[in-house]
Amino acid sequence: MTTLTAPAPGPSRRRAVWRRALVGWAFLAPLLALNILVVLGPSIATVYYSFTDWTGIGPANLIGFDNYTRAFTDPAVHEALLHNAIWFVLFLTVPMALGMLGAHLINQVRRFRMVYRTLFFIPYVTASVVNAAIWKMLLSPNSGIAAQLGFDQAWLGDPATSLYAVNFVVDWHWWGFLAVIFFAAMQNVDVQLYEAAKLDGAGRWQQFKSVTLPGIRPTLVFIVLMTVIWSLKAFDYIFIMTHGGPANSSDVVSTLMYDQAFNQYSAGYAAALGLSMTAVTGLVLAAYAWLRRKGWEE
C-alpha cells in the first residue's frame, strides 16, 4: 500500500511565508521597542540599583544584599506590611460582598437595569484624583459631613482612623465595578438551573449558594486574583488623601517606597522594596496558576 506525501514547499512558497512573517514583525517592532524602552530597561535598572546605595542622583556603589537585609529588620517596613495586610483583608471582603449583593439585587429586577449598572459604574470611571479630592473635603473635620452633623472627628487626621477612612473611599470606588462584572457573569448562568432548584424547594439563599456561585466561579476567581494584586499596589488614594500619615499610620509599602526614593533619597533601598513586592505578586500569580490547574475555574 503506497502512501502519498505532500510535496516539499518550493522556494517561492518559503519566500512568501518569510515575507508575511517579516511584515508582521515590522508592524510589531515599534511596540516591542517601546516596551523594551519603558518596561524592560527600567526593570533591569531596578534590579541593579536594588544592590546599590544609589540616592537617585549621581553614581551608585554596589553594597550587595544590604538593602534586603535592612528591609527585613526595618520597623517602618513591618508597620507598612501590617497596613498592607489590613488593607488586603478589607479590600478583599467588603467590596466583594457589596458587589455580589448589588449584582444579585440587579439580577432580581426587570426594569431600569441599565440605570442601576450606570450608577454603580460611575465612581469607578471617575478619576481617582477627583474621587480622592471630593472625599477629602467630605471627611474634613471643619467642613465635612461629620462637622455638619455636629461631630468633631478628623477621620484622615487621626492615626486610629486614617487607614480605614481611605480604605472606605477605595471600597466605595471599587464595589460598583465588581457589581457590574458579577451581574454580567450571572447573565450566563442557565435559567433552567434556577427553575430546577425552585422545584426542589430551594430558597433564594440556597439558589445563590448552589447555582449562582458555581455558575460565576471563573469570574469570581479572576476577580479575587485582581483584587489581591491591586491591594498590594495600593498607592494613589493613600498618597492623595494622607501621604501615608499622620505619623505613618496609613503608610503601605508603596507609599513607603515613594518616601524613601524621593524624600529620603534612598532610591536603592526603594528599589529593593519594590522587587520584594514584585516577588510577593509573583507568588500570588503562581497560586492562581495552581488553582487553574486544579480546575477551580471550570
C-alpha positions, 0 to 999 in steps of 0.5 A: 500500500503506497502512501502519498506525501505532500510535496516539499514547499518550493522556494517561492512558497518559503519566500512568501511565508518569510515575507508575511512573517517579516511584515508582521514583525515590522508592524510589531517592532515599534511596540516591542521597542517601546516596551523594551524602552519603558518596561524592560530597561527600567526593570533591569535598572531596578534590579541593579540599583536594588544592590546599590546605595544609589540616592537617585542622583549621581553614581551608585556603589554596589553594597550587595544584599544590604538593602534586603537585609535592612528591609527585613529588620526595618520597623517602618517596613513591618508597620507598612506590611501590617497596613498592607495586610489590613488593607488586603483583608478589607479590600478583599471582603467588603467590596466583594460582598457589596458587589455580589449583593448589588449584582444579585439585587440587579439580577432580581429586577426587570426594569431600569437595569441599565440605570442601576449598572450606570450608577454603580459604574460611575465612581469607578470611571471617575478619576481617582484624583477627583474621587480622592479630592471630593472625599477629602473635603467630605471627611474634613473635620471643619467642613465635612459631613461629620462637622455638619452633623455636629461631630468633631472627628478628623477621620484622615487626621487621626492615626486610629482612623486614617487607614480605614477612612481611605480604605472606605473611599477605595471600597466605595470606588471599587464595589460598583465595578465588581457589581457590574462584572458579577451581574454580567457573569450571572447573565450566563448562568442557565435559567433552567438551573434556577427553575430546577432548584425552585422545584426542589424547594430551594430558597433564594439563599440556597439558589445563590449558594448552589447555582449562582456561585458555581455558575460565576466561579471563573469570574469570581476567581479572576476577580479575587486574583485582581483584587489581591494584586491591586491591594498590594499596589495600593498607592494613589488614594493613600498618597492623595488623601494622607501621604501615608500619615499622620505619623505613618499610620496609613503608610503601605509599602508603596507609599513607603517606597515613594518616601524613601526614593524621593524624600529620603533619597534612598532610591536603592533601598526603594528599589529593593522594596519594590522587587520584594513586592514584585516577588510577593505578586509573583507568588500570588500569580503562581497560586492562581496558576495552581488553582487553574490547574486544579480546575477551580475555574471550570 
